[in-house]
Amino acid sequence: MLITKEWLQQKGACGGGTRWFNDHFPEGGEYQTVLDALASENRAGYAQWLIQHAGRTNDVLEIQGDFKGSSLFFRGHIRITGHLSVEFHLLAGWGIEAGSGIKAGEGIKAGSGIKAGEGIKAGWGIEAGEGIKAGEGIKAGSGIKAGEGIKAGWGIEAGEGIKAGWGIEAGSGIKAGWGIEAGWGIEAGSGIKAGEGIKAGSGIKAGEGIKAGWGIEAGEGIKAGEGIKAGSGIEAGEGIKAGWGIKAGWGIEAGEGIEAGSGIKAGWGIEAGEDFGIYAGLSLRISQKAAYALVIAKELPKNILLGIFKQLL
């Protein structure tokens, strides 16, 4: 496909992009050749615009071994047998797949999926139209976003938010400076921590603790090997279960039972599902129950089957 000045004008290209193109391709330029020139100058914004308007192709860029460069922009699929590393931006019209790791000093963006045999790391954000999968960890300086699922053999960490259309799963921890949101479930081998809220269409499960600066919400159950703590409310369509304590700045509400190894505390009310119980202090010794097996709320909850109620003044 030949890109021309007239084509850019027809598509409504900005003045800066049109001037850059005229300086570099006064007679017009082949689609991928233009992307290569943009990559040589690390102009990711112009490259994203071009792929969006010229369209993704089924071409495949196959690289044997490792690749290391400044930026890499391709209109179709990128497949590499080794490690893929760029100093600035990595951009593909369709998917990116590497036999080992993928690393970008700034952003990584793919029209479909991103898959690495080892880790995926970006100084800025990571974004995929479909899923993101890494044999090791996934780490981004800003956000991580996938149209489908996000899965890592090790941990997932983002300086900003983590969002998936499907589920989020990590072999170790999940950590976000902002919120964590999944259309399906969220599961971590160790802890889950978010500076803002945590929300899942189905369940939330952590081998260690779950902590959110704002609320925690699950369409199904919430389960943590250690404690559960939210700056605002905790809400689950099914049960809530913590190996340690449960604490919410606002209310705690579950469609089924609420169970804590230690105490349960809410700034507002605590409510379990109809015909389900509230259990505090399940992991405590008998001698510790008077001090730690407390259910603290503004009003007495129904169905306290284990624990001592203490009214919050």
Solvent accessible surface area in square Angstrom, and as a share of the most:
residue,aa,sasa,rsa
1,M,107,0.48
2,L,108,0.54
3,I,1,0.00
4,T,36,0.21
5,K,88,0.37
6,E,118,0.53
7,W,34,0.12
8,L,10,0.05
9,Q,109,0.49
10,Q,145,0.65
11,K,79,0.33
12,G,58,0.56
13,A,22,0.17
14,C,76,0.45
15,G,40,0.38
16,G,24,0.23
17,G,12,0.12
18,T,20,0.11
19,R,158,0.58
20,W,18,0.06
21,F,5,0.02
22,N,45,0.23
23,D,115,0.60
24,H,77,0.34
25,F,30,0.12
26,P,102,0.64
27,E,158,0.71
28,G,18,0.17
29,G,6,0.06
30,E,65,0.29
31,Y,2,0.01
32,Q,23,0.10
33,T,67,0.39
34,V,4,0.02
35,L,0,0.00
36,D,73,0.38
37,A,22,0.17
38,L,4,0.02
39,A,8,0.06
40,S,80,0.51
41,E,70,0.31
42,N,46,0.23
43,R,95,0.35
44,A,9,0.07
45,G,54,0.52
46,Y,62,0.23
47,A,0,0.00
48,Q,66,0.30
49,W,63,0.22
50,L,6,0.03
51,I,14,0.07
52,Q,139,0.62
53,H,62,0.28
54,A,21,0.17
55,G,27,0.26
56,R,107,0.39
57,T,39,0.22
58,N,124,0.64
59,D,55,0.29
60,V,56,0.32
61,L,50,0.25
62,E,113,0.51
63,I,30,0.15
64,Q,141,0.62
65,G,34,0.33
66,D,106,0.55
67,F,58,0.24
68,K,178,0.75
69,G,26,0.25
70,S,43,0.28
71,S,11,0.07
72,L,20,0.10
73,F,1,0.00
74,F,19,0.08
75,R,42,0.15
76,G,0,0.00
77,H,43,0.19
78,I,0,0.00
79,R,108,0.39
80,I,8,0.04
81,T,77,0.45
82,G,11,0.11
83,H,61,0.27
84,L,0,0.00
85,S,19,0.12
86,V,5,0.03
87,E,111,0.50
88,F,58,0.24
89,H,23,0.10
90,L,1,0.01
91,L,10,0.05
92,A,3,0.02
93,G,1,0.01
94,W,67,0.24
95,G,11,0.10
96,I,2,0.01
97,E,79,0.36
98,A,4,0.03
99,G,47,0.45
100,S,21,0.13
101,G,4,0.03
102,I,2,0.01
103,K,95,0.40
104,A,2,0.02
105,G,37,0.36
106,E,34,0.15
107,G,14,0.13
108,I,3,0.02
109,K,72,0.30
110,A,4,0.03
111,G,25,0.24
112,S,10,0.06
113,G,21,0.20
114,I,2,0.01
115,K,100,0.42
116,A,4,0.03
117,G,44,0.42
118,E,73,0.33
119,G,20,0.19
120,I,2,0.01
121,K,97,0.41
122,A,3,0.02
123,G,37,0.36
124,W,136,0.48
125,G,21,0.20
126,I,2,0.01
127,E,68,0.31
128,A,3,0.03
129,G,41,0.40
130,E,74,0.33
131,G,20,0.19
132,I,2,0.01
133,K,98,0.42
134,A,4,0.03
135,G,41,0.39
136,E,51,0.23
137,G,18,0.17
138,I,2,0.01
139,K,96,0.41
140,A,3,0.02
141,G,45,0.44
142,S,26,0.17
143,G,20,0.19
144,I,2,0.01
145,K,105,0.45
146,A,4,0.03
147,G,41,0.39
148,E,50,0.23
149,G,18,0.17
150,I,2,0.01
151,K,94,0.40
152,A,3,0.02
153,G,40,0.38
154,W,150,0.53
155,G,19,0.19
156,I,2,0.01
157,E,70,0.31
158,A,2,0.02
159,G,40,0.38
160,E,59,0.26
161,G,20,0.19
162,I,2,0.01
163,K,99,0.42
164,A,3,0.02
165,G,37,0.35
166,W,111,0.39
167,G,18,0.18
168,I,2,0.01
169,E,75,0.34
170,A,4,0.03
171,G,46,0.44
172,S,44,0.28
173,G,21,0.20
174,I,2,0.01
175,K,103,0.44
176,A,4,0.03
177,G,38,0.37
178,W,129,0.45
179,G,19,0.19
180,I,2,0.01
181,E,72,0.32
182,A,3,0.03
183,G,39,0.38
184,W,137,0.48
185,G,21,0.20
186,I,2,0.01
187,E,81,0.36
188,A,3,0.02
189,G,44,0.43
190,S,25,0.16
191,G,20,0.19
192,I,2,0.01
193,K,97,0.41
194,A,4,0.03
195,G,41,0.39
196,E,50,0.22
197,G,20,0.19
198,I,2,0.01
199,K,100,0.42
200,A,4,0.03
201,G,46,0.44
202,S,27,0.18
203,G,21,0.20
204,I,2,0.01
205,K,98,0.42
206,A,4,0.03
207,G,42,0.41
208,E,76,0.34
209,G,19,0.18
210,I,2,0.01
211,K,94,0.40
212,A,4,0.03
213,G,39,0.37
214,W,148,0.52
215,G,20,0.19
216,I,1,0.01
217,E,75,0.34
218,A,4,0.03
219,G,42,0.41
220,E,76,0.34
221,G,20,0.19
222,I,2,0.01
223,K,97,0.41
224,A,3,0.03
225,G,40,0.39
226,E,51,0.23
227,G,18,0.17
228,I,2,0.01
229,K,91,0.38
230,A,4,0.03
231,G,42,0.41
232,S,14,0.09
233,G,18,0.18
234,I,2,0.01
235,E,86,0.39
236,A,5,0.04
237,G,42,0.41
238,E,73,0.33
239,G,19,0.18
240,I,1,0.01
241,K,95,0.40
242,A,4,0.03
243,G,27,0.26
244,W,149,0.52
245,G,23,0.23
246,I,3,0.01
247,K,92,0.39
248,A,3,0.02
249,G,36,0.35
250,W,128,0.45
251,G,19,0.18
252,I,2,0.01
253,E,83,0.37
254,A,4,0.03
255,G,35,0.34
256,E,66,0.30
257,G,13,0.12
258,I,0,0.00
259,E,54,0.24
260,A,1,0.00
261,G,3,0.03
262,S,31,0.20
263,G,18,0.17
264,I,1,0.01
265,K,73,0.31
266,A,0,0.00
267,G,16,0.16
268,W,133,0.47
269,G,35,0.33
270,I,8,0.04
271,E,104,0.47
272,A,13,0.10
273,G,9,0.08
274,E,161,0.72
275,D,135,0.70
276,F,88,0.37
277,G,6,0.06
278,I,0,0.00
279,Y,65,0.25
280,A,0,0.00
281,G,0,0.00
282,L,87,0.43
283,S,83,0.54
284,L,36,0.18
285,R,184,0.67
286,I,153,0.78
287,S,102,0.66
288,Q,71,0.31
289,K,52,0.22
290,A,79,0.62
291,A,61,0.47
292,Y,125,0.48
293,A,2,0.02
294,L,36,0.18
295,V,0,0.00
296,I,28,0.14
297,A,0,0.00
298,K,103,0.44
299,E,130,0.58
300,L,121,0.60
301,P,11,0.07
302,K,170,0.72
303,N,64,0.33
304,I,43,0.22
305,L,114,0.56
306,L,53,0.27
307,G,25,0.24
308,I,84,0.43
309,F,61,0.25
310,K,116,0.49
311,Q,100,0.44
312,L,53,0.26
313,L,198,0.99
